């Protein structure tokens, strides 16, 4: 996952029908995540998505300081997100096929526990 193993980033992560729970480690020096030094430390959630081969999957972290545009996943279907405020952040996933949104899911992150910087 961009130079880190999933176990370096998180433990006991479970994805439910509308929530994501688990523990996110505090990670430093994560240059594979970002070239911006301010984004290279923090708590990161690594997810792997599944969809039919001909579907397009976009993921958006909602509630970040600046909500980024949705990111279209490439063929590996992996995504790493920097989580700063699970009480106020959500993840929106859209699966599209033939130009139609076939599935839209939003996951609450209130069950994520963020380890503090040491």
PyMOL CGO cylinders between C-alpha atoms (Angstrom):
from pymol import cmd
from pymol.cgo import CYLINDER

trace = [
    CYLINDER, 0.00, 0.00, 0.00, 2.20, 2.79, -1.32, 0.3, 1, 1, 1, 1, 1, 1,
    CYLINDER, 2.20, 2.79, -1.32, 5.32, 1.52, 0.44, 0.3, 1, 1, 1, 1, 1, 1,
    CYLINDER, 5.32, 1.52, 0.44, 3.72, 0.33, 3.71, 0.3, 1, 1, 1, 1, 1, 1,
    CYLINDER, 3.72, 0.33, 3.71, 2.08, -2.93, 4.62, 0.3, 1, 1, 1, 1, 1, 1,
    CYLINDER, 2.08, -2.93, 4.62, -1.53, -2.94, 5.71, 0.3, 1, 1, 1, 1, 1, 1,
    CYLINDER, -1.53, -2.94, 5.71, -0.43, -4.21, 9.14, 0.3, 1, 1, 1, 1, 1, 1,
    CYLINDER, -0.43, -4.21, 9.14, 1.85, -1.15, 9.47, 0.3, 1, 1, 1, 1, 1, 1,
    CYLINDER, 1.85, -1.15, 9.47, -1.18, 1.09, 9.02, 0.3, 1, 1, 1, 1, 1, 1,
    CYLINDER, -1.18, 1.09, 9.02, -4.08, -0.64, 10.77, 0.3, 1, 1, 1, 1, 1, 1,
    CYLINDER, -4.08, -0.64, 10.77, -5.43, -3.56, 12.75, 0.3, 1, 1, 1, 1, 1, 1,
    CYLINDER, -5.43, -3.56, 12.75, -8.83, -5.19, 13.28, 0.3, 1, 1, 1, 1, 1, 1,
    CYLINDER, -8.83, -5.19, 13.28, -10.47, -3.13, 10.52, 0.3, 1, 1, 1, 1, 1, 1,
    CYLINDER, -10.47, -3.13, 10.52, -13.98, -4.35, 9.71, 0.3, 1, 1, 1, 1, 1, 1,
    CYLINDER, -13.98, -4.35, 9.71, -16.25, -2.96, 7.01, 0.3, 1, 1, 1, 1, 1, 1,
    CYLINDER, -16.25, -2.96, 7.01, -19.95, -3.22, 7.77, 0.3, 1, 1, 1, 1, 1, 1,
    CYLINDER, -19.95, -3.22, 7.77, -22.97, -2.25, 5.71, 0.3, 1, 1, 1, 1, 1, 1,
    CYLINDER, -22.97, -2.25, 5.71, -22.70, 1.44, 6.73, 0.3, 1, 1, 1, 1, 1, 1,
    CYLINDER, -22.70, 1.44, 6.73, -19.64, 1.73, 8.95, 0.3, 1, 1, 1, 1, 1, 1,
    CYLINDER, -19.64, 1.73, 8.95, -15.92, 0.99, 9.22, 0.3, 1, 1, 1, 1, 1, 1,
    CYLINDER, -15.92, 0.99, 9.22, -14.42, 0.04, 12.59, 0.3, 1, 1, 1, 1, 1, 1,
    CYLINDER, -14.42, 0.04, 12.59, -10.87, -0.71, 13.67, 0.3, 1, 1, 1, 1, 1, 1,
    CYLINDER, -10.87, -0.71, 13.67, -7.58, 0.72, 14.85, 0.3, 1, 1, 1, 1, 1, 1,
    CYLINDER, -7.58, 0.72, 14.85, -5.34, 3.02, 12.84, 0.3, 1, 1, 1, 1, 1, 1,
    CYLINDER, -5.34, 3.02, 12.84, -1.69, 3.26, 13.82, 0.3, 1, 1, 1, 1, 1, 1,
    CYLINDER, -1.69, 3.26, 13.82, 0.11, 6.59, 13.84, 0.3, 1, 1, 1, 1, 1, 1,
    CYLINDER, 0.11, 6.59, 13.84, 2.49, 6.47, 10.88, 0.3, 1, 1, 1, 1, 1, 1,
    CYLINDER, 2.49, 6.47, 10.88, 5.39, 8.81, 10.12, 0.3, 1, 1, 1, 1, 1, 1,
    CYLINDER, 5.39, 8.81, 10.12, 7.54, 9.30, 7.05, 0.3, 1, 1, 1, 1, 1, 1,
    CYLINDER, 7.54, 9.30, 7.05, 4.90, 7.98, 4.67, 0.3, 1, 1, 1, 1, 1, 1,
    CYLINDER, 4.90, 7.98, 4.67, 6.46, 9.39, 1.51, 0.3, 1, 1, 1, 1, 1, 1,
    CYLINDER, 6.46, 9.39, 1.51, 4.61, 6.88, -0.69, 0.3, 1, 1, 1, 1, 1, 1,
    CYLINDER, 4.61, 6.88, -0.69, 1.32, 8.47, 0.35, 0.3, 1, 1, 1, 1, 1, 1,
    CYLINDER, 1.32, 8.47, 0.35, 2.31, 12.04, -0.45, 0.3, 1, 1, 1, 1, 1, 1,
    CYLINDER, 2.31, 12.04, -0.45, 5.20, 14.21, -1.55, 0.3, 1, 1, 1, 1, 1, 1,
    CYLINDER, 5.20, 14.21, -1.55, 3.81, 16.92, 0.75, 0.3, 1, 1, 1, 1, 1, 1,
    CYLINDER, 3.81, 16.92, 0.75, 5.67, 16.60, 4.07, 0.3, 1, 1, 1, 1, 1, 1,
    CYLINDER, 5.67, 16.60, 4.07, 2.58, 17.75, 6.01, 0.3, 1, 1, 1, 1, 1, 1,
    CYLINDER, 2.58, 17.75, 6.01, 0.64, 14.70, 4.75, 0.3, 1, 1, 1, 1, 1, 1,
    CYLINDER, 0.64, 14.70, 4.75, 3.36, 12.10, 5.47, 0.3, 1, 1, 1, 1, 1, 1,
    CYLINDER, 3.36, 12.10, 5.47, 2.38, 11.57, 9.12, 0.3, 1, 1, 1, 1, 1, 1,
    CYLINDER, 2.38, 11.57, 9.12, -0.95, 10.58, 10.59, 0.3, 1, 1, 1, 1, 1, 1,
    CYLINDER, -0.95, 10.58, 10.59, -3.50, 7.79, 10.65, 0.3, 1, 1, 1, 1, 1, 1,
    CYLINDER, -3.50, 7.79, 10.65, -4.17, 6.00, 7.37, 0.3, 1, 1, 1, 1, 1, 1,
    CYLINDER, -4.17, 6.00, 7.37, -6.95, 3.64, 6.36, 0.3, 1, 1, 1, 1, 1, 1,
    CYLINDER, -6.95, 3.64, 6.36, -6.12, 1.11, 3.64, 0.3, 1, 1, 1, 1, 1, 1,
    CYLINDER, -6.12, 1.11, 3.64, -9.02, -0.44, 1.76, 0.3, 1, 1, 1, 1, 1, 1,
    CYLINDER, -9.02, -0.44, 1.76, -9.34, -2.91, -1.11, 0.3, 1, 1, 1, 1, 1, 1,
    CYLINDER, -9.34, -2.91, -1.11, -12.50, -2.74, -3.20, 0.3, 1, 1, 1, 1, 1, 1,
    CYLINDER, -12.50, -2.74, -3.20, -14.16, -5.32, -5.41, 0.3, 1, 1, 1, 1, 1, 1,
    CYLINDER, -14.16, -5.32, -5.41, -16.31, -4.75, -8.47, 0.3, 1, 1, 1, 1, 1, 1,
    CYLINDER, -16.31, -4.75, -8.47, -16.95, -6.37, -11.81, 0.3, 1, 1, 1, 1, 1, 1,
    CYLINDER, -16.95, -6.37, -11.81, -14.15, -5.89, -14.30, 0.3, 1, 1, 1, 1, 1, 1,
    CYLINDER, -14.15, -5.89, -14.30, -16.09, -3.44, -16.46, 0.3, 1, 1, 1, 1, 1, 1,
    CYLINDER, -16.09, -3.44, -16.46, -17.23, -1.21, -13.56, 0.3, 1, 1, 1, 1, 1, 1,
    CYLINDER, -17.23, -1.21, -13.56, -15.72, 2.11, -12.51, 0.3, 1, 1, 1, 1, 1, 1,
    CYLINDER, -15.72, 2.11, -12.51, -15.22, 2.70, -8.79, 0.3, 1, 1, 1, 1, 1, 1,
    CYLINDER, -15.22, 2.70, -8.79, -14.73, 6.16, -7.30, 0.3, 1, 1, 1, 1, 1, 1,
    CYLINDER, -14.73, 6.16, -7.30, -13.96, 6.90, -3.66, 0.3, 1, 1, 1, 1, 1, 1,
    CYLINDER, -13.96, 6.90, -3.66, -14.30, 10.23, -1.86, 0.3, 1, 1, 1, 1, 1, 1,
    CYLINDER, -14.30, 10.23, -1.86, -13.36, 11.16, 1.70, 0.3, 1, 1, 1, 1, 1, 1,
    CYLINDER, -13.36, 11.16, 1.70, -16.08, 13.52, 2.90, 0.3, 1, 1, 1, 1, 1, 1,
    CYLINDER, -16.08, 13.52, 2.90, -15.54, 15.86, 5.83, 0.3, 1, 1, 1, 1, 1, 1,
    CYLINDER, -15.54, 15.86, 5.83, -11.81, 16.36, 5.50, 0.3, 1, 1, 1, 1, 1, 1,
    CYLINDER, -11.81, 16.36, 5.50, -10.61, 19.94, 5.93, 0.3, 1, 1, 1, 1, 1, 1,
    CYLINDER, -10.61, 19.94, 5.93, -10.89, 20.21, 2.18, 0.3, 1, 1, 1, 1, 1, 1,
    CYLINDER, -10.89, 20.21, 2.18, -13.09, 17.53, 0.68, 0.3, 1, 1, 1, 1, 1, 1,
    CYLINDER, -13.09, 17.53, 0.68, -11.16, 16.25, -2.32, 0.3, 1, 1, 1, 1, 1, 1,
    CYLINDER, -11.16, 16.25, -2.32, -12.81, 15.29, -5.58, 0.3, 1, 1, 1, 1, 1, 1,
    CYLINDER, -12.81, 15.29, -5.58, -13.72, 11.62, -5.95, 0.3, 1, 1, 1, 1, 1, 1,
    CYLINDER, -13.72, 11.62, -5.95, -10.77, 9.47, -6.98, 0.3, 1, 1, 1, 1, 1, 1,
    CYLINDER, -10.77, 9.47, -6.98, -11.27, 6.82, -9.64, 0.3, 1, 1, 1, 1, 1, 1,
    CYLINDER, -11.27, 6.82, -9.64, -9.54, 3.61, -8.63, 0.3, 1, 1, 1, 1, 1, 1,
    CYLINDER, -9.54, 3.61, -8.63, -7.15, 1.90, -10.99, 0.3, 1, 1, 1, 1, 1, 1,
    CYLINDER, -7.15, 1.90, -10.99, -7.10, -1.84, -11.68, 0.3, 1, 1, 1, 1, 1, 1,
    CYLINDER, -7.10, -1.84, -11.68, -5.55, -2.78, -8.30, 0.3, 1, 1, 1, 1, 1, 1,
    CYLINDER, -5.55, -2.78, -8.30, -8.68, -1.38, -6.56, 0.3, 1, 1, 1, 1, 1, 1,
    CYLINDER, -8.68, -1.38, -6.56, -6.63, -0.26, -3.52, 0.3, 1, 1, 1, 1, 1, 1,
    CYLINDER, -6.63, -0.26, -3.52, -7.13, 3.03, -1.70, 0.3, 1, 1, 1, 1, 1, 1,
    CYLINDER, -7.13, 3.03, -1.70, -5.33, 4.67, 1.21, 0.3, 1, 1, 1, 1, 1, 1,
    CYLINDER, -5.33, 4.67, 1.21, -7.01, 7.59, 2.99, 0.3, 1, 1, 1, 1, 1, 1,
    CYLINDER, -7.01, 7.59, 2.99, -5.59, 9.85, 5.71, 0.3, 1, 1, 1, 1, 1, 1,
    CYLINDER, -5.59, 9.85, 5.71, -8.14, 9.94, 8.51, 0.3, 1, 1, 1, 1, 1, 1,
    CYLINDER, -8.14, 9.94, 8.51, -8.01, 12.93, 10.86, 0.3, 1, 1, 1, 1, 1, 1,
    CYLINDER, -8.01, 12.93, 10.86, -11.50, 13.17, 12.39, 0.3, 1, 1, 1, 1, 1, 1,
    CYLINDER, -11.50, 13.17, 12.39, -13.53, 9.94, 12.25, 0.3, 1, 1, 1, 1, 1, 1,
    CYLINDER, -13.53, 9.94, 12.25, -16.48, 11.54, 14.04, 0.3, 1, 1, 1, 1, 1, 1,
    CYLINDER, -16.48, 11.54, 14.04, -16.93, 13.98, 11.15, 0.3, 1, 1, 1, 1, 1, 1,
    CYLINDER, -16.93, 13.98, 11.15, -15.51, 12.10, 8.16, 0.3, 1, 1, 1, 1, 1, 1,
    CYLINDER, -15.51, 12.10, 8.16, -17.24, 9.60, 5.89, 0.3, 1, 1, 1, 1, 1, 1,
    CYLINDER, -17.24, 9.60, 5.89, -16.23, 7.61, 2.85, 0.3, 1, 1, 1, 1, 1, 1,
    CYLINDER, -16.23, 7.61, 2.85, -18.47, 7.68, -0.22, 0.3, 1, 1, 1, 1, 1, 1,
    CYLINDER, -18.47, 7.68, -0.22, -18.08, 4.89, -2.76, 0.3, 1, 1, 1, 1, 1, 1,
    CYLINDER, -18.08, 4.89, -2.76, -19.74, 4.95, -6.18, 0.3, 1, 1, 1, 1, 1, 1,
    CYLINDER, -19.74, 4.95, -6.18, -19.71, 1.97, -8.52, 0.3, 1, 1, 1, 1, 1, 1,
    CYLINDER, -19.71, 1.97, -8.52, -20.72, 2.85, -12.08, 0.3, 1, 1, 1, 1, 1, 1,
    CYLINDER, -20.72, 2.85, -12.08, -21.22, 0.78, -15.18, 0.3, 1, 1, 1, 1, 1, 1,
    CYLINDER, -21.22, 0.78, -15.18, -22.13, 1.96, -18.66, 0.3, 1, 1, 1, 1, 1, 1,
    CYLINDER, -22.13, 1.96, -18.66, -22.43, 5.54, -17.37, 0.3, 1, 1, 1, 1, 1, 1,
    CYLINDER, -22.43, 5.54, -17.37, -24.97, 4.69, -14.66, 0.3, 1, 1, 1, 1, 1, 1,
    CYLINDER, -24.97, 4.69, -14.66, -24.38, 4.79, -10.90, 0.3, 1, 1, 1, 1, 1, 1,
    CYLINDER, -24.38, 4.79, -10.90, -25.26, 1.22, -9.94, 0.3, 1, 1, 1, 1, 1, 1,
    CYLINDER, -25.26, 1.22, -9.94, -24.27, 1.49, -6.30, 0.3, 1, 1, 1, 1, 1, 1,
    CYLINDER, -24.27, 1.49, -6.30, -23.66, 4.43, -3.97, 0.3, 1, 1, 1, 1, 1, 1,
    CYLINDER, -23.66, 4.43, -3.97, -22.60, 3.66, -0.40, 0.3, 1, 1, 1, 1, 1, 1,
    CYLINDER, -22.60, 3.66, -0.40, -21.50, 5.99, 2.39, 0.3, 1, 1, 1, 1, 1, 1,
    CYLINDER, -21.50, 5.99, 2.39, -19.57, 4.58, 5.34, 0.3, 1, 1, 1, 1, 1, 1,
    CYLINDER, -19.57, 4.58, 5.34, -19.38, 6.22, 8.77, 0.3, 1, 1, 1, 1, 1, 1,
    CYLINDER, -19.38, 6.22, 8.77, -15.96, 6.14, 10.43, 0.3, 1, 1, 1, 1, 1, 1,
    CYLINDER, -15.96, 6.14, 10.43, -17.00, 6.71, 14.04, 0.3, 1, 1, 1, 1, 1, 1,
    CYLINDER, -17.00, 6.71, 14.04, -15.79, 3.22, 14.96, 0.3, 1, 1, 1, 1, 1, 1,
    CYLINDER, -15.79, 3.22, 14.96, -12.19, 3.95, 13.97, 0.3, 1, 1, 1, 1, 1, 1,
    CYLINDER, -12.19, 3.95, 13.97, -9.74, 4.52, 16.81, 0.3, 1, 1, 1, 1, 1, 1,
    CYLINDER, -9.74, 4.52, 16.81, -6.75, 6.71, 15.95, 0.3, 1, 1, 1, 1, 1, 1,
    CYLINDER, -6.75, 6.71, 15.95, -3.45, 6.08, 17.73, 0.3, 1, 1, 1, 1, 1, 1,
    CYLINDER, -3.45, 6.08, 17.73, -1.75, 9.25, 18.92, 0.3, 1, 1, 1, 1, 1, 1,
    CYLINDER, -1.75, 9.25, 18.92, 1.67, 10.41, 17.80, 0.3, 1, 1, 1, 1, 1, 1,
    CYLINDER, 1.67, 10.41, 17.80, 4.43, 9.10, 20.03, 0.3, 1, 1, 1, 1, 1, 1,
]
cmd.load_cgo(trace, "trace")
